[in-house]
Amino acid sequence: MLTMQLAWRILVVTIAFGAASAIGWWALPIAAAVFGAITHRDRGGPLVAGIGGMLSWAVILVYDAARGPVATVAATLGGVLQIKPIAVYVLTLSFAGLLAVCAAIVARSVARVFVPEKA
């Protein structure tokens, strides 16, 4: 069950990742790595990063869909890739989630090596 603290944490991470993604797509894994290093003692950090990454890009997709022909782009790209347009959305959100999870896991592992454990 989703606790209120976890829901707030996911919301804050989603907002931070969305702000980072406004700079460029490459800022998402950087932000996720920073988050992973900060939360290196938390087991659920990479999962929160992945959910936050997917939600932040979902918000960006919805915003872009309200402003422009995202459905046309998805249909065109889906035709090129020979997949359905919905799969373009799924792949986009999966890419964001995987970027965030992988960056958080790598940064967490590095932080665990360099940050001494508390007694």
Secondary structure, DSSP 4 states (H G I P E B T S, - for coil): ---HHHHHHHHHHHHHHHHHHHH-TTHHHHHHHHHHHHTTT-TTHHHHHHHHHHHHHHHHHHHHHHHS-HHHHHHHHHHHHTS-HHHHHHHHHHHHHHHHHHHHHHHHHHHHHHSPPP-
